[in-house]
Amino acid sequence: MPSLKLTDDLGRALVFIHPPQRIVSLVPSDTHSLVALGQVGRLVGRTTYCDSPEVAHVPTVGGTKDVDVEAVLALAPHLVIANQEENSRVALEALAARVPVFVSLPRRVEQGVGHVARIARILGVDKDPIARALIKRGYELAAPPPPTRRAFIPIWMDPLMTLNADTFGSDVLARVGIVNAFGDRLRLYPLAADLGKEAPRDTSGRDVRYPRVTLDEVRSRAPELVILPDEPHAFSAGDEALLREALPAARIVRVSGKDLFWYGAWTIDAIDRLAQALA
């Protein structure tokens, strides 16, 4: 194929003279997308969280946050697939100095589907029937329905954290008619400012999409649902009881964190599962 030039979500242009044959994936959802595209044979490295049975034979290179840079380089990859939010900046910069690193940060469902399409193009399989059918299904996902319920989506317990509308998980919920009760809430710095105890400092250059909140603030937003994903925090029965006591009028539903946060091929099937779970 002719050379291909693509820009990743960090705004860096990468040029591919040939489709890469040796790939290390540092993102579980991207690993799943490679499986869905029928490209497991090119995967030479993965994280310990890339747990699809199809890749059990592939060597691991650490976790998403503690990638072993030397282990990745030892696998002589032609391409490393990474995510700005999932992976540490230090590791990605160290890798990018030695090998091509394609970094994503989708914040909308369609961006996640578009990322699968980008990977298919990079691998030179975008015209293959498996890839075309998968991407077509993604682009044919129904538009978001009118919102019907407000939900609080905690992602951590101590401190209590949630996400705002500028996140992939929030957009996934919008696809099933769920309004994020904290969609407009920005994260403030330091923690005391987020909790309303002191004036906020400058947030320039900081990620403001994951606010820390109090139970009183959650009550004031009167969510009808509390949606508990099983990752990144494993909410205990005690956590659930505390939330139930604080929000007696809200229905509490446990869902798969993968269905909320795994962009790309996983999302294409997850939308229907979430719609049924939250009906």
C-alpha positions in Angstrom: 0.0 0.0 0.0 1.2 3.6 -0.4 2.5 5.4 2.7 -0.2 6.4 5.1 0.0 9.6 7.3 -2.4 9.8 10.3 -2.6 12.1 13.3 -3.2 10.7 16.7 -5.2 12.3 19.5 -2.1 14.1 20.8 -1.9 15.8 17.5 1.3 14.0 16.4 1.6 12.9 12.8 2.8 9.3 12.2 3.7 8.0 8.8 3.4 4.3 8.0 5.4 3.1 5.0 4.1 -0.5 5.5 1.4 -1.9 7.7 3.0 -2.8 11.0 3.2 -6.5 11.7 4.4 -6.5 15.3 2.1 -4.6 17.7 2.2 -4.0 21.4 -1.2 -2.8 22.8 -1.1 -0.9 26.1 -4.9 -0.6 26.3 -7.3 -3.4 27.0 -10.1 -2.0 24.8 -7.6 -1.6 21.9 -6.5 -5.2 22.4 -10.1 -6.2 22.2 -10.5 -4.2 19.0 -7.5 -6.0 17.5 -9.3 -9.3 18.3 -12.5 -8.1 16.8 -10.6 -7.0 13.6 -9.1 -10.5 13.4 -5.6 -9.3 13.9 -4.4 -11.2 17.0 -1.6 -12.7 15.0 0.2 -9.3 14.9 0.0 -8.8 18.6 3.4 -9.4 20.3 2.8 -7.7 23.6 -0.1 -6.6 25.9 -0.8 -5.4 29.4 -1.8 -7.7 32.3 -5.3 -6.1 32.0 -5.7 -7.2 28.4 -7.5 -10.4 29.4 -9.3 -11.5 26.4 -8.9 -15.3 26.1 -7.7 -14.9 22.5 -4.5 -13.1 23.7 -3.6 -15.3 26.7 -0.5 -16.6 24.9 0.8 -13.1 24.2 3.6 -11.8 26.5 2.7 -9.1 29.0 4.7 -5.9 29.6 3.2 -4.7 32.9 0.0 -2.9 33.7 -1.5 0.1 32.0 0.0 2.5 34.5 3.3 0.7 35.1 4.4 -0.3 31.6 7.8 -1.9 31.5 9.4 0.2 28.7 12.4 -2.1 28.3 10.1 -5.1 28.0 8.1 -3.4 25.2 11.3 -2.5 23.3 12.6 -6.0 23.7 9.6 -7.2 21.6 10.8 -5.0 18.7 7.4 -3.6 17.9 6.6 -1.8 14.7 3.8 0.0 16.5 2.7 0.6 20.1 -1.0 1.5 20.6 -1.6 3.6 23.7 -4.1 5.9 25.4 -3.4 9.3 27.0 -5.6 8.6 30.0 -4.8 4.9 30.5 -1.0 5.0 30.3 1.6 7.2 32.0 3.1 10.1 30.2 6.6 9.2 31.2 6.3 5.7 29.7 4.8 6.9 26.5 7.4 9.6 26.0 10.2 7.0 26.6 8.7 4.7 24.0 7.9 7.4 21.5 11.6 8.3 21.4 12.4 4.8 20.1 9.3 3.3 18.3 6.1 4.6 16.7 3.4 5.2 19.4 -0.2 5.9 18.4 -2.1 7.6 21.3 -5.9 7.9 21.5 -8.3 9.8 23.8 -11.8 9.3 22.5 -14.5 11.2 24.5 -17.5 10.2 22.3 -18.8 6.9 21.1 -18.3 7.9 17.4 -14.7 8.8 18.2 -14.2 5.4 19.6 -15.6 3.8 16.4 -13.5 6.2 14.4 -10.4 5.0 16.3 -11.2 1.4 15.3 -11.3 2.6 11.7 -8.0 4.3 12.1 -6.4 1.1 13.4 -7.9 -0.8 10.5 -6.3 1.7 8.1 -2.9 1.5 9.8 -3.0 -2.3 9.6 -4.1 -2.2 5.9 -7.2 -4.2 6.7 -9.9 -1.5 6.3 -11.2 -3.2 3.1 -11.4 -6.7 4.7 -14.9 -8.0 5.2 -14.5 -8.4 9.0 -13.2 -4.9 9.5 -15.8 -3.3 7.2 -18.7 -5.1 8.8 -17.5 -4.1 12.3 -17.0 -0.5 11.5 -20.3 -0.3 9.6 -22.1 -1.6 12.7 -20.4 1.1 14.8 -21.3 3.9 12.5 -24.9 2.6 12.3 -25.4 2.8 16.1 -28.6 4.6 16.8 -28.4 8.3 17.7 -28.9 9.2 21.4 -32.6 9.0 22.4 -34.3 11.8 24.3 -33.0 11.8 27.9 -35.3 10.0 30.4 -33.5 9.8 33.7 -30.7 11.5 35.7 -27.9 9.4 37.1 -25.0 9.7 39.4 -22.0 7.6 38.3 -19.4 7.2 41.1 -16.0 5.9 39.9 -14.2 6.1 43.3 -15.3 6.1 46.9 -12.6 7.8 49.0 -12.7 10.5 47.9 -16.0 10.1 46.2 -15.5 10.8 42.5 -17.6 11.0 39.4 -17.2 12.0 35.8 -18.6 14.9 33.8 -20.1 15.1 30.3 -16.7 15.4 28.5 -15.9 11.7 29.1 -16.5 8.6 27.1 -18.5 6.9 29.8 -20.9 9.8 30.0 -21.4 9.7 26.3 -22.1 6.0 26.3 -24.9 6.6 28.9 -26.3 9.4 26.8 -26.7 6.7 24.0 -29.2 4.9 26.3 -31.1 8.0 27.4 -29.3 8.6 30.7 -28.4 12.2 31.7 -25.3 12.6 33.8 -26.3 14.5 36.9 -22.8 15.9 37.1 -22.4 16.6 33.4 -21.6 20.3 33.9 -19.3 19.8 37.0 -15.6 20.6 36.6 -12.9 19.2 38.8 -11.4 21.9 41.0 -8.0 21.9 42.6 -7.0 21.2 45.4 -9.3 18.6 46.9 -10.6 21.1 49.5 -11.7 23.3 46.6 -13.6 20.4 45.0 -15.3 19.8 48.3 -16.3 23.5 48.7 -14.0 24.2 51.6 -11.6 26.7 50.0 -11.1 28.8 46.9 -10.0 26.9 43.7 -6.6 27.4 42.2 -5.7 27.7 38.5 -6.7 24.6 36.6 -4.7 25.4 33.4 -3.3 22.2 31.9 -5.1 20.0 34.4 -7.7 17.3 33.7 -11.0 18.7 35.0 -13.3 15.9 33.9 -13.4 13.8 37.1 -14.7 15.9 40.0 -14.5 14.9 43.7 -17.9 15.5 45.3 -19.7 15.2 48.6 -22.8 13.2 49.4 -24.6 16.5 50.1 -23.8 17.7 46.6 -25.0 14.4 45.1 -28.3 14.7 47.1 -28.7 18.3 45.8 -28.7 17.0 42.2 -31.4 14.5 42.9 -30.4 11.6 40.7 -33.0 8.9 39.9 -30.3 6.3 39.3 -26.9 5.5 40.9 -24.8 3.5 38.4 -22.0 1.5 39.9 -19.4 0.2 37.4 -17.1 -2.6 38.6 -14.0 -0.6 37.5 -11.9 1.4 38.1 -13.2 0.9 41.7 -14.7 -2.3 43.1 -17.6 -1.0 45.1 -18.3 -3.1 48.1 -21.6 -4.0 49.7 -20.8 -1.4 52.4 -20.2 1.3 49.7 -23.5 0.4 48.1 -25.3 0.5 51.5 -23.8 4.0 52.2 -25.1 5.3 48.9 -28.5 3.7 49.4 -28.8 5.4 52.8 -27.8 8.8 51.4 -30.0 8.5 48.3 -33.1 6.4 49.4 -35.1 7.5 46.4 -32.5 6.5 43.8 -32.4 3.0 42.1 -28.9 1.5 42.4 -27.7 -0.5 39.4 -24.4 -2.3 39.1 -22.9 -2.5 35.5 -19.8 -3.7 33.8 -17.1 -1.0 33.8 -16.0 -2.4 30.4 -19.4 -1.5 29.0 -19.0 2.1 30.1 -15.4 2.8 29.5 -14.0 0.4 26.8 -14.2 2.4 23.6 -14.0 0.9 20.1 -15.2 -2.5 19.2 -16.4 -3.3 22.7 -18.8 -0.4 22.7 -20.6 -1.6 19.6 -22.1 -4.5 21.6 -22.2 -2.8 25.0 -24.8 -0.2 24.1 -27.6 -2.8 23.9 -26.4 -4.5 27.1 -26.5 -1.2 29.0 -29.9 -0.3 27.6 -31.3 -3.5 29.0 -29.6 -3.3 32.4 -30.7 0.3 32.9 -34.3 -0.1 31.5 
